[in-house]
Structure formats: C-alpha cells, structure tokens
C-alpha cells in the first residue's frame, strides 16, 4: 500500500469517527429536548403548550449561538 493510499484510509477513518461523534451529539441533544418537553407536560402544560415552549427554547438557543 502506498503512502497516499494509507493517508486516504486514515482520512476516511477520521471522517467516519467525526460522523459517529456528530450522531452521538445529535442523539444527546434530541434526548434533552424530549426531556424538557416531558417536564413541561408533567408540570401541567398542555402538550401543545409544551411543544411551543420547547420550540421557543430551541430557537432562543440557536439565535444565541449565532451571536
């Protein structure tokens, strides 16, 4: 195997690892959003209100990250 082929294999492995880590982070974020939604419902909010609160929370976090 040439050095270029070895480098290509290494880069592909690093890309696969980065994709795996991104998927894990997205799964964790999704779980946290679902937990927030469930907490709002348990606190007495209607499912629709809990969904709106969760959307607002997510939107605010995204807007804050852009600044």
Secondary structure, DSSP 4 states (H G I P E B T S, - for coil): --HHHHHHHHHHHHHHHHHHHHHHHHHHHHHHHHHHHHHHHHTT--HHHHHHHHHHHHHHHHHHHH-
